């Protein structure tokens, strides 16, 4: 037996059982069909009237619904139109946003380049400030050196003027000394012609009594050199002999080789055994 036949048998069995159940139910509830018919007719009439009212109400409701739907459709069309406008506006705004995004990216790139240039400019400015500070320091040093140089020039100018004055005085004194020397030579020649031997009378040229001090000693030359604190203003002349002593101790003897206004340069003739001339020692042409 096929599956379809089995299904039909099951359906037939179910229908038979339903028919038997309905027949049993109708037999159990036997009634007066006429009365039932009248009741049913009345109920039907009532239900029809009620249904008509409900249908009328439903029609009214449907009309209202149709009007509402029409209103909503109009509103939907308006909203759709507005939505289309908003979509178009959104598209334009999106396009504008993309354009502004491109402009912003360009501006951002420009800002980045400007920031780099600004940083380079700031770094260059710092280098310029450092160079400026260095140049200001060099300018200050140069200014100080210039002031020092100007001071030295002024001192050298003063010293040159003093030297020129000393040179002029020396030239004048040289001329006077040369004249006196010629006179003395003439007198000595006359005295020697008369039989006077000056070498036996004096050990050196006659000098006035002059006292001074040793200012400096130069010992890296031979013979050593000595600078005395007396000069032309004290009537010191070239060739004068000075005795050097320290307290009561004799140290040595020097001869004048160069004379300035307030100092004299001497050459050491000899020193006592174990003695050495030092700055601060006394010097005199005549020992008391």
Number of C-alpha atoms within 10 A of each C-alpha: 5 6 8 9 10 11 11 11 12 12 12 12 12 12 12 12 12 12 12 12 12 12 11 11 11 11 10 9 7 8 10 7 10 9 10 11 12 11 12 14 13 12 12 14 12 12 14 14 12 12 14 13 12 14 14 12 12 14 14 12 14 14 12 12 14 14 12 14 14 12 12 14 14 12 14 14 12 12 14 14 12 13 14 12 12 14 14 12 13 14 12 12 14 14 12 13 14 12 12 14 13 12 12 14 12 12 14 12 12 12 14 12 12 14 12 12 12 13 12 12 13 12 12 12 13 12 12 13 12 12 12 14 12 12 14 13 12 12 14 12 12 14 13 12 13 14 12 12 14 13 12 14 14 12 12 14 13 12 14 14 12 13 16 12 13 19 16 12 15 18 12 12 15 15 12 12 15 12 12 12 14 12 12 14 12 12 12 16 13 12 14 12 10 9 9 13 12 13 9 8 8 9 8 12 10 10 15 12 14 17 17 19 18 21 17 17 18 14 13 8 7 9 12 16 21 22 20 25 20 23 21 18 11 16 14 24 20 15 16 18 25 26 19 27 22 14 9 8 10 15 22 20 21 24 22 22 15 16 23 19 20 15 20 23 21 24 19 21 15 15 16 13 8 6 13 13 25 18 13 15 17 23 25 18 21 13 14 5
